Amino acid sequence: MITVAKFGGSSLASAEQFKKVADIIHEDPSRRYIVPSAPGRRFDDDTKVTDLLYACYNAAEAGQDVDGPLALVRERYEEIISGLGLAVSLDEDFKTIRQNLLSHAGRSYAASRGEYLNGKLLAAFLGFEFIDAADVIRFNDADEFEDDRTNLMLAKRLKDADYAVIPGFYGSRDDGSIATFSRGGSDITGSIVARAVTADMYENWTDVSGVLIADPHIIKDTEVIDTITYKELRELAYMGASVLHEDAIFPVRSEGIPINIRNTNHPQDKGTMIVESTCKRAKYLVTGIAGKKGFASINIEKDRMNEEIGFCRKVLQVFEDNKLSMEHMPSGIDTMTVVVHQSEFQHREQQVISGIHRAVHPDVLELESGLALLAIVGRGMQDTRGVAGRAFTALARKNINIKMIDQGSSELNIIIAVKEKYFEEAIKALYEEFVTNCPHPRVD
Ligand code: ASP
């Protein structure tokens, strides 16, 4: 059995957290490959080491003093070293980092040092081998991750290492310079490592006990989801439920390796299992409820639209030409609606309006802003009658008007648009209907 365990920034923010992490790792010898983030926040208004490093980079580029901000970074690591009683000196590392910052080694280089140094300390504390991610994770010159090459290199290298720490978040280009994933990218590194060693499990240790059924800011005391499929998680994540970097699913998914979200501060909690597919029924009819504000819709009407071949394509071409991605597209016989992210759309709105006029000559073209989308997600909804009906009734009971409905043919989700001002109330109404008062709670 091989487990890859990734620990997030809050799990490794201090010496005390390092000790919890080491206990977790030593408790199970299958935890052989460890992927750390950089030290995160120790308390609410603390600064993550990655952000301190970006500040060092900005100072160096602006020709300002780097020693001040770099000393703050060093303080964080020295606190960990002394708290753990480690016989490790970072003198040489900090000398090199300072020099490289001054010689403009790049923004990614600066940011990556957070994971690099944390990886070195964690490896020393655990007695594991340290493998620099720059040697095993490849990006091309356009900073795109090189999947196949990395997989080969990593698999070959890790064959020779029984127990190793591989820092998250970064890799290198062919010329040796450093590139990073986007923020939160250590989750991706963990997934890549899990695939390379064909792990049985990818554990992702963080500061929550798993994926929650709904946003705890809206629903207090909501429950942790026990098992969720990759597809369900994608749907919920798209709607703002964030536990994992969204690209972290793909490497393990291609090998059918499950992800277990765990809480470093409550290791006894089972957390959430994210799996390819499962026979396990969700506890409730819906697996999760999520939503997001900030959408706008473009409503287009034209008599005999349905007879005009290529109408949708011409409309969508306008969005493509303006580099806008379309989120949903419900349609009627003579109407179609395109839902977009308002923040992206508003910069291009006049170009889109004139483009649509030129392309399809609509009778009516109206914009509506300030929309929120809600998603009810669950594999249990498939072939179950009355789910949509219950959702609409729950919203109607609260006097909430539905602006749009969209259900994919997979029956995995139902998407409902409402005015932003009803967002929280709508989530609560759906939660009440499908979780609190679920008349047929399903038991695992
Ligand atoms: N340290 C990086 C960040 O703060 C990457 C990570 O934590 O995954 O985004």
Residues whose N, C-alpha, C, O or C-beta is under 5 A from the ligand:
A	BS01	LIG	G9 S37 A38 T50 F169 R183 G184 G185 S186 D187
